[in-house]
């Protein structure tokens, strides 16, 4: 029997986990977890790259909230490994070893660093360096495939280049070269208020109508979708619709499971109110079991913590093997 390929992914415990995270990432993870050896991590170390934005008490609560939502969205701890990144020390050590072989110019070219640094005269080292930590997360588990959106492809290319550099410099490291895994639909969900901006956890935390949180009440969901930006026409064909309408069509496609021809036949020329009302029904139906399961998990915090501890223990077992192989290839004395 062929060994399953390994998949690794994670979400930062910041902002409001939203519908874009669900359809573009977590739902895809849950749907495919029988086909792969899955490792899903709450990447809490990444969340402190801008420490000024971190409130320790809220940060701790958010970390557990995201972990509970993983499970509530269908991630099965008997099939997938779920843990907090900071509970596996190998992530930090791996990042340091990779830092030492990463050309500084590679980091300055990363588009997300440029966007987040903006016009600030000084930023923390972590903001510049987080692509190395992300590479460490992936390479530590001999990951074959990484579920990402289109906007994250540069990070996978960075990780691939870095792994190849390490393998060339240190024969025997044998780091696995990962491949991006981009879903055919829902990979890039845009803001309901501005379809030119990707749906954001941080924006959704402060701006009503931008996103739909996974814990939002049905009335909040309805208000956000019914006020979503569209246009003045009746165009509901995927290849011809404007950005706002296309965003709603993509969401409906993923959540309904219908083919594009059927969706176009149902909504084209009917006015966008019909599409929005139908999408409200799909979203509310999708979130209801998630919210019910989330309430059960947060009502039993000891159970959630035990899942995270078990996940971290398994993750450390895999990570330690990769780490030892890299340390040996680099010439470190074995402990």
Secondary structure, DSSP 8 states (H G I E B T S, - for coil): -----EEEEEE-S-S--BHHHIIIIIHHHHHHTTTSEEEEEE-TTGGGTTGGG--HHHHHHHHHHHHHHHHHTT--TTTEEEEEGGG-THHHHHHHHHHTTS-HHHHHT-HHHHHHHTT-S---HHHHHHHHHHHHHHHTTT-SEEE--GGGHHHHHHHHHHHHHHHHHSTT------EEE--SSSSS-B-SS-TTSB--HHHHHHSTTS--BTT--HHHHHHHHHT----SS----TTTS-HHHHHHHHHHHHHH---HHHHHHHHTTS-HHHHHHHHHHHHHHHHHHHHHHHHHHHT-HHHHHHHHHHHHHHHHHHHHHHHHHHHHHHT----
